[in-house]
Amino acid sequence: MMMAVALFQIEKKLGSLEETQKDILRFLEIENEAGAEADLETLVGIMKNFKLIWDNEKFMLSNHKMVLDIQRSARKNMNVYQKKASAAIEKREIIPAQRNVNAKLSELRRIFQYYRLSLYTFSLASFLEILLSGNYKEEYFSSVQDEIRLHSETYRNHFDQCSVFLEKVSNSAIGVNVKKGIGTASKALGKAIENIPVIRKGPVDEFLQSHGESLNDHADKIERAVVGAFAAVGDPGTGKLLHQMDDMIQIYDHTAQICFDDKNIYLIADS
């Protein structure tokens, strides 16, 4: 009965988990990391078929071994991408050109796309390992959740550091600074012209001031575009899996009674 309820909960959340998977895979490139994408797709396939194999010991054991292998590989990949993220922001140009800022944005976004893929794959493998091993004790669930939270927090810390780095290099990029310099100079010149009695009511000062404001706005948009493009990979996507584990803990470790009528099954929580 408990397994029936658990299977229902898993089935109910599958659509949401698949949406997260699609979001993570949407921007990835097909190259050396294609194996990591295949690992995630394998895990999702096991999740979908779990309701068909949970009472077959042979399939449970073979899938359990596969999941452990994927979990180890994902952990290794997380460490690799952490190091790549740190290395990418160590070398700083004093005044980078805007094209170099864009190149750095592309590099960091790519690193974090695969870092996020590795983290999510590790988290899903950790959840499936519990299901396949049949260890539903709350202490074990909680230890797995703590590890996922720790890795997710590490991801966010690295992401924040790289976001700050991108913002700084974008602010100091030659192209942006030139536009800001021209914009500020135009506004200052427009103000000076205002103080010359002969032409202060003419259109020249208004043009220079508005042109200066336009250039400043354009420079600000460039900065926001760089940071905003990177923000798309800020969420590691592990929250839904953690909530799924909370459901399993409630079902297996905090159910005092099971009641049912002709339509529903009710789990009565302990006090």
C-alpha positions, 0 to 999 in steps of 0.5 A, a space after each residue: 500500500 505504501 509503495 502504491 502511494 509512493 508510485 502515485 506521487 512519483 508519477 504525478 511529479 514526472 511531468 514537472 521533472 521532465 520539464 526541468 530536464 528539457 530546460 537543462 538540455 535545451 542550450 547544450 551543445 553536442 560534443 564531448 559532453 554528449 555522454 552526460 546528456 545520455 546519463 540524464 536521459 537514462 535516469 529519467 527513463 528509469 524513473 518512468 519505468 520504476 512502477 514496472 520494475 519495483 517488484 522485480 529484484 533482477 531489474 532493480 539490482 541491475 538498475 541500481 548498479 547503473 545509477 551508482 555508476 552515473 552518480 559517480 560520473 556526475 560527481 566527478 564532472 561537478 568537480 571538473 566544472 567547478 575548477 573550470 569556473 574558477 580558472 575562467 575568472 582568474 585571468 583578468 584583462 585590465 581593460 577588456 574589449 567588448 568582444 572579449 567580454 562576450 567571449 568570456 560570457 559564452 565560456 562561462 555560460 557553457 561551463 555552467 550549463 554542463 555544471 548544472 547538468 552534472 549537478 542535476 544528474 547527480 541529484 536525480 541519481 541520488 534519489 533513484 538510488 534510494 528507490 532502487 535500494 529500498 532504504 526509505 529511512 528518514 535519516 538516509 533520505 535526510 543525509 542525501 538531501 543534505 548532500 544535494 543542498 550542499 552541492 546546490 549551494 556550492 553551485 550558487 556560490 560559484 555562479 554568484 562569483 562569476 556573475 560579479 566577475 562578468 559585471 565588473 569586466 563588462 563595466 570596464 570594457 573599452 566599448 562600454 567606457 567609450 560610449 559612457 565617456 562620449 555620453 557624459 561629455 555630450 551632456 556636459 557640453 550641452 550644459 555649457 551651451 545652455 549658459 551661453 546667452 546667444 544660443 541657449 534657447 537653440 536646439 543644439 544643447 538639447 540634442 547633445 544632452 539627449 544624445 548623451 543620455 541615449 549613449 549612457 542608456 545604451 551602455 547600461 543595456 550592454 552591461 545588463 544584457 551580459 549579466 542577464 544572459 548568464 542569469 539563465 543558468 542560475 537555478 540548478 533545478 534541484 528544488 523539485 527533487 528535494 520536494 519529492 524526497 520530502 513527500 517520500 519521507 512523509 509517506 514512509 516515515 510519518 504515516 500513522 494510519 492508512 484509511 480508504 473508501 471506495 474512491 480514495 486512499 488516505 494517509 494519516 500523519 503521526 502527531 
